Amino acid sequence: MHKTDKMILFITIIIVAFSVLTLYSSCHQKGEFVLQSIFYRQIIWIIIGLFLSFVFYMIDYRKLWDFAWLLYVFTILALIVVLIFGRTRLGAQRWLELGGFNFQPSEFGKLAIILVLARYFSQKSFEELKIFKNRFSLARGFVFPLFVTGVLALLVLIQPDLGTAIIYFFIFMSLIFFVGVRIRYIIIFICSGLIASPFLWSLLRGYQRDRLLVFLNPSRDPLGAGYTIIQSKIAVGSGGLLGKGWLSGTQNQLNFLPERHTDFIFSTIGEEWGFFGSVVLIILFYVLVKRILMLSSLAHDPFAKNLCLCIASLIFIQSFINIAMTIGFMPVVGLPLPFISYGGSSLVSFLLLIGIVLNISKSL
Amino acid sequence: MRYRQTLIVFKVLFITLILGLFYRQVIQGEYFYNQSRRNVIRVISLEAARGRILDRNGVVLADTIPSFDVSIIPQEVRNKPLLFERLSKILGMPFEEIRQIYQRRYLNPFVPVIISEKLDKNEIIALEENKLQLPGVVVDIRPLRFYPFGKATSHVLGHLGQIDSYRITKLKPYGYEMSDLVGYGGVEEYYDLVLRGENGGEQVEVDNRGQRVRTVGYKPPQSGQDIQITLDMRIQKIADDVMHGTRGAVVILDPYSGDVIALSSYPSYDPNDFVKGNDSVIRSLLQDRRSPLFNRAIAGQYPPGSVFKIVTTTSALEKDASLTNKTFVCNGSMQIGNRTYNCSSTHGAENLRDAVIHSCNVYFYSLGMLIGPDILHKYASVLGLSRRTGIDLNYEAAGFIPSVNWKKVIMFQSWSKGDTANMAIGQGEVLVTPLQLARMVSVFANGGELVHPHLIKAIGNKNFIGKNKSVTIKKDVLKNIDSYLYGVVNNPEGTAYTARVEGLRIYGKTGTAQVHGKAAHGWLVGYVGRDKPKYAFCVFLENVGSSHVACTAAERILEEMSKQGLI
């Protein structure tokens, strides 16, 4: 217990507390607590998440090695089930209903990808892998893990959930960068992605194309696809240096912001807490990510190293993309803000990952 | 393992993000703050009640009465077609019409959309009874202008109407807005700023669907002030009854103060038609050849005919008091230059007094030529002709008095003796308004004061008194003319003998003004009282052929006033 990284625990709790405050405000409208059920449900999710986090904190992370492929196969099955039986919400088939709670297998897909890739790249010792790489590097060091990631990403993409698919690929990329796969492969991968983008464009759904076009020019369709991003920019921008104060954001309280408790929750933060509040939150995320990376460097076990790296980059990239899209610097892809957005699956999986990280820190 | 590189990438990207936030929130912050305010604040204007207009005794001449409108508050309606259906049954309007009106007038969810205006009592009752089946339907009370005396007061009061583009450009600096109602003509226009009050407004905060959340600011509408005018509605009514069906004007003044007691112009119109927006009636008024919208009493310019002999007489006596005894012989006509100038009759030898009483043209041709046009022009001016009286009504005309210089400089003609002769009997280029003549004759009634005719008596608690100006006419000249004017009405040979009324001392001068190609206008201008003059009056009738008709009309007015004890 004494070795547990209390800093990570502390920051996580602060961010979760911040989430509770923000969500409380988001669930108010015109001074009335109108979305009470959403708020209380999230409190329940937090409790569940903290409990699971504690469970994973108690389980030795090495045991996860054994379950990695099992979880991967399970996730694939769950994603197929979702495609067949899942509940459609907001135009996407992402949810499975289990005992009154809806959950998204794609969120747990992140966990599966992390475990599988972390295990795969720690099978051999680092030196061995390097030799490996020089001989059949492309196939075993790049193509196979890309395939593993691609299968899951494709299933998620069909739902359609572009954001999560991007996250999967990003986890893959940050890990191969981290373990030392040649930069040239990464560059080739990015370039081939760019070359393939016209073909990908034709694969995109209508609304996804709209979002991209709207990102380039929000006034294209100010009341349709562009509405959310325009209102979100107004919300964040109008917060100014110090914000309008908790429960006082007009954009938020008067219902101008759609999805203000889920993907666009940062617009509430920006509006009510201003630039200072936003920067504090970003610094919290940065410190958390940095701390987990440090843990990665300290660990002796390659599996632990890879796990920590993947978790750190997941938290980083998801918070980065979410904030950037909320303030209009990236196209809208449906991604929740880690620990803060409403949504049980996302919150629980992030808390669970923190549990794993804490377990690793304990074992050092 | 690339720890440091990974961390650097993360750090750089996070710093970029913070810079992005700085740009959005600090650099663009004010812009977006204003955007967010514009998102949530709407302003609704609240109409101020217009001030009333009262006559000198407190009788209400223009009032604001409640008008009942039925409107729909969009944000409270769930099922629009059903509601339209029900409303269409109650109001007897076709479903399609209601739907179209609703679409045309819809502004935003919390501003009621007026479906039908000026409901009658049965409709209001039906709406109230079915209130529960009509969610979102409200019956609103709106102030509506009402003129209880209709036609009788239209030219004094004017009417209220939607502001037009000419007026909005003129009145914008005073806070008028495009949809405002403003006065057109009369007291309504002249005192519009006093009457209108100040519209209030409500600032409301709205949500994303434009629904009202709460009131942020409220400025109560400031009611307009009541105005009391000098009109005596009882007398106005009498004048109106007599004038009904004619073309002409009646002006009655208080000769001491300049208070306008009655001011009637016919044909007239009902100002309530304008308030109701009765389009077909308004169009026919605008197209009517008899110009019912034209205020003859202040804007009509007519030759005064023999009434102008008052000016000629004054000029003569001012020049030489001994002219009272001057005798000319009237042979029924007179040769001046190569033209023959006629008289109404053959009056024989007569002095000034008789000439006034007979209204002898030949006498005045001679007298005019004796004294010359310059002095005629001077005294016309002293008696207030050829310039506006300054009454508090818009569109007053100035009239015209010719002069030697005018003819030379403007017309490039030389002044002839015939011009002098014509001017002396109020023909030729001489033009006056009925109001000017009533004011002119007041000078003789009050003993030498040129009054400032006005309608305003009081605004709120503040009273107004007209300012008089002493004229440079000798007392005995005034006295002489006063006696001549008495003779015109009371001497059996007087031209206004038909106008006399039992128990009243009436003074007057008739005029039959020749108009080219049409029947002559009839005038009777004078003053009346029991012991001393109480009212100055001018009765004018267009194209009636003779002053006799004007005398009859004046007699009927004065008789009725006397009967009602108003003199």
Interface residues (C-beta under 8 A of the other chain):
Chain A: Q29 K30 F126 S174 F177 F178 V179 G180 Q231 K233 I234 A235 V236 G237 S238 G239 G240 L241 T250 Q251 L254 N255 F256 G270 E271 G274 F275 S278 V279 I282 F285 Y286 V289 K290 L293 S296 S297 K305 L309 A312 S313 F316 F320 I323 A324 I327 G328 F329
Chain B: M1 R2 Y3 Q5 T6 L7 F10 K11 L13 F14 L17 I18 G20 L21 F22 R24 Q25 V26 Q28 G29 E30 Y31 F32 Y33 Q35 S36 R37 N39 V40 E205 V206 D207 N208 R209 V213 R214
